[in-house]
Amino acid sequence: MEQIRVTTEICIPQARQYVPLEQLAEYPFVKKPEEYIDGIITIDCGDQGNALDGCIDELWQCVLGALEELCERDEAALCCPDHPHEGRMQRLPGRRMALQMDGQPELTADFAQLCGKLLDAAEEFFRSYPPSLAVVPFEAEEFFAWIQRLRKCLINE
């Protein structure tokens, strides 16, 4: 079994540093309505890694959207509105998956394992991230339902 790790870090504007999602509560801050909160999603698999940075709540929505595309096709674009990021996710033979973001080296891993880790990290993000910090405040329950549908489609197929 491959060692896959997906992490989310949030930029704390006042501290001018990135902190792991689980430490966000230690840095209370108020977001101005026109601001978005920058962050990084990092995916590591052995010595392979990819990262995507930008408005963190939009990034996670883009990742979920790309995973949803994989329910219907063998390849999905990973692109976020208002961000210069482009990437792709692709099903490979032998129950493998390729992931590539922003021209970084391609990461390959077990399909179900990588999808599972991405969905676990997305669920943790929407459980931990205050909706008031999002560009558009969200209802976490809607994302939990979406994530469960994706689990059924991608992992329990």
C-alpha positions, 0 to 999 in steps of 0.5 A: 500500500502506498503512503499518500498524504494530503494536507491543507495549509491556510495563510494567516494574513496577520501572521504572514505564514501558512499553518496546518488546517488543524491549527487554524483555531489558534489564529483567530482573525477577521476576514474583510468581505472582499478578501479571500483566504489563501491556502495550499493543498499538498498531495504527497505519494512517496517521493512524488508530490503536487501542490495547488495554491490559491483561494482555499475554499474554491480550491477544494471545490475544484478538486471535488468537481474534478473527482466528480468528472472522474465518475463519468470519464477517464480524465478530468480537468482541474481548473479553478475560476479566477486562478491561473491553475490548471491540472488534470486527474486521469484514470490509468490502467491497473486501477491507477490514477495520475494527478498533475497540477500546474506543470508539476511532475505527474504523481501516480498512485492507486486510484481508490487510495488516492481518491479516498485520501482526497475525499478524507482531506476535503471532508476534514477541510469542510468540517474544520474551516469556518464558513464565514471565511469562505468567498461565498459562505457555505453549508458544510452539510451540502459538501458532506453529502457531495463527498459521500456521493463521490465515495460511492461512485469512485471507491465503491464502484 
